[in-house]
Amino acid sequence: MFTKLSNSWELTKQSWGVLRADKHLMVFPLVSSILTTLVCISFFVPAIILMAPLMAASGAQSTKDLPIEMQVLGFAAMFVLYFVINSIVVFFNAALIACATARFNGEDSSARAGLKAALRRWPQILGWAAVNATVGVALQMLKEKAGWLGRIVLGLVGTAWNVATFFVVPALVIEGVGPIKGVKRSFEVMRKTWGESLVTQVGVSAAMGLIGMLIFLPMLLGGIALIAAADQVVLGVVVIGLGLLALLLLSLVGSTLKTILQAACYRMATTGLVPEGFEGSSLKGMFGRKG
């Protein structure tokens, strides 16, 4: 376990080196986050406004009690939401992966080049967004009808799906395959790494979370102290706000690092070539025979 954590930390530092060389890579998760937030707001606010009178008129206590026609309409709306969000997230992840891969190859890794590469894969991106949205809605529909044990099983099924499809986007971007072939390629790569690639992703999240807490907690406590003891409400709120902003920034950094590492793992697994900016010994530590 210590070896895995140590290797994960080394890969995190190497991913950070790539990000330092191409700081514009952070633009992709930033824009993706803004757009998905706007989409969610534009969906949920009208849905809440419309749903309340409908439930009151029908006497329903929950969405399960609504007429079947309304439930079908609700799941159709859910599919549209999932599809739009998936399309946005996958598009900008694809652009980031394209930039990282270009960097590995010593090619143009500008944001413009990444966006162009993602646009070339637009049909594959939409196809994968449709597949992922279909699976997500199907699992949610089954959870609505299942008991507590069924919901646990379906939760495990959803987790297994996320693990098996972890490398789909790199496959779509780098190889230009469709969503079905992308799932097969993802499963093949995941088998090669024996899940070690997921451990490194957890390691990046843990590192960013620890750094975030070390920054945010002192600012939170300091802000509360200013508000309570020194009667400096405005200054205290500003300090806490800056702490939250630091957390947001670290979240964007962590998301970018994980996608860079995802692209590096895929390249290593499919070509055997060590990406520029990474050490072969660190990446090779994720491959090999089980046991």
N, C-alpha and C positions, 0 to 999 in steps of 0.2 A: 504493500500500500504506500509506504514512504517513497519507493522508487517511482510509482505512478504519479504521486503528487509532485515530486521533484521534477519529473519529466514534463508534467503539465505546466509548472511554473516556468521552465525553460522555454517551452513553446509560446507561452504568453509573452515573455520578454522578446522573443524573436518576432512575433506578430506585431508587437509594439514598435519594433524597429522598422517594419514595413510601413506601419501607419505614420511614423515620424517622417519617413521619406515621402509619403504621399498623403499629406494631411487632408486633402480634399475628399478622401474616401468617406470621411464622416458626414459629408453632405447628404449621402444617400439615405442612411437611417434617419437623419434629421427630417428630411423632406417626407420620407415615408411615414414617420410618426405624426407629423403635422397633418398630412392628408387623411390618414386613417382616423385621427381624432375628429377632424371635420366631418368625415363620412358618418362616424358613429353618432355625433351630435345631430346631424341632419336626419338620421334615421330614428333615433330613440325619442327625441323631443316630440315629433309629430305622432309617433306610435303611442306614447304615453297619453298625449292629448286626446287621441281618437279612441284608445282602448278603454279608458275609464268610463265614458258614457255608454259604450257598447256592453261592457260587463254589467253596468248598473241596469241597463234596459233589459238584459236577458236574465238578470238575477244570478249570474255566475259568480262563484266565490274565487275561482282561479281560471286560468286559461284552459284547463282540462274540462271545465264545465261548459265551455262555449260550444255552439253548434258546430258540427263537423265541417261545414263549409267555411266557417271562420277559422277553424284550426288549420285547414288546408291552406287558406289564404295567408295565415301567419307563418306557416312553414315555407311557403313560396317567397314571402318577404325575407325570411331568414336566409334562404338560399341566395337571394339577390345580394343581401348584405355580406354574407360570407364570400360570395364570388367577387364582389367589388374590392373588399379588403384584401383577399388573397391576391387579386390581380395587382394591386398597388404594392403590397409587401414583396411579392415575388419579383415584380419588375425592378424595383430598386435594389433588391438583393442580387438579382441577375447582373445589374450594372456594376455593383461593387465587386462581384466575383469576376466579371470580365476585366475590370481594372486590375484586380489583384493578379489574375492570370497573366495579363499583359506585362505586369511588373516582373513576374517570375520569368517571363520569356525575354526580358530586356526590351520590350516594345513600348509604344505609346500608352500610358496608363492615365491619361487625363480624364476628367469627368465627362467631357464631350465624347471621347472615344468609348467610355463605358456605357453612356446612354445610347449611342449608336449601336453598340453590340447588343444591348438589351432589346432595342427596337427590331433588330433583325430576327430575334427569337420571339417576337410578339405572338405569333400563332401558338407556339409551344407553351408560352406563359399563360395565355388564355385557356388553353386546353388543360394545363395542370391546375389552374385556379378552379375550373369547372369540376374536375375530378375531386379535388380536395374539398370543395364546397359541398359536393354531393355526399361524400363520406361523412363530413361534419354534420350535415342536416339529418342524414339517415341515423347516425348514432344518437342525435338529440331526440329524434322521433321515437326511437326505441326506448330511450331513458324515460320519456314521458309516460310510457306504458308499463315500464318494468318496476319491480319492487326494489327494496334496498340492495338485495343480493345481485339482482340483475344490473343495477346501476354500477355496482363495484366491478362486475365482469366487463361491462361495456366501457368503463373507465380504463380498465387494463387493455381492452381491445384498442381504444383510442391511443393509449401510450405506445402500444406495439406498432400501430400505424405510423405514428410520428417518428419512431426509431427507424423503422424500415424505409421510410421515405426521406431520411435526413439528407441524403446526397442527391436528391432528385434535381434540385435547381442547378448545381454544378454540372450535372449530366446534360440538362437542357441547354445550358449556356455553352459549355465547352465542346460537346459532341453534337449538339443540334438534334437530339433524338426527341421523339414525342413523349407524352406523359406516361404511357404504359411501359415503353422501353426504359424510360427514366426510372420508374419504380424498380424494374429488374436490375438496372445498373446500380442503383442505390443499395439494393439488398446485397449485391455481389461485393460492393466496396465495404459495406458494414460487416460482412462475414470475414473479409480480409483483416479488418482492424480489431475484430472480436470486441467491439464496443469501446475500445480505448479512445476513439475519437470523441465519443460522448463524455468520457471522463475528463478529457482536456477541456471540453466546453464547460463542464461544471467547474473545473479549476479556474477558468477565466472569470466565470460569474462569481466564484468565491473570492477571488483576488479583488475584483472591482467592488464587491460588497463590503469586504473588510476595509479597503481604502475609504469607501464612502462613509462607513460608520465612524472611522477615525477622524474624518473631516466634519461630518454632520453633527455628531453627538456633542462635541465641545461648542459648536455654534448654536445648537439648540439650547443647551444648558445656559450658555452665555446670554442668549436672547431672553430666555425666561427670567434669568437673574436681573437683567436690565429692566424688564417690564415690572417685575415684582418688587425688587429692592431699591433700584435707583430711580424708579418712576420715569424711565425713558422708554415709553411705549413705542414711539416711532422708530427709534434706533434698534430696539429689541426686535421689532417686526422685520426691519431691514436685515438684521443679522440672520434671523431664522430663514428669511426669504433667500438670502445668499447661500445658506446651507442647502436649501431645497434645490436651488439652481445648480450647485455643485453636484448633487446627487443625480440630477437630470443629465448633466454633462458626462458624468462617469458612466451612466447607463448607455449613453450614445457611444462612448469609447468602447465599453464592453461589447456592445452589439457589433460594432465594426471589427473588433479584434476577433470575435468568434466567427464572423463570416470570412475574414482573411484566413483564419486557421482552417476553416471548412474547405476553402479552395485549395489550400496547401495539402491537406490530407488527401483530397480527391486526386490531385495531380500526382502525388507520390504513389497512391494505390493503383492508378491506372497506367502510369507511364514508367514508374520506378525512378523518375528524375527528381532530384532535390530542388525545390523552388529557391530562387534567389532570395537571400535574406534569412534562410533557415539552415539549420545544421542537420546533416543526414542522420547522425546518431540519434538525435531527438525524435525525428519523424519515424525512423526505422524502429524505434522502441514501441511503436503502436502496432507493428505488424509481426506476424509470425504465427507459429502453431499454438493452438490452445493447449493449456496444461503445463 
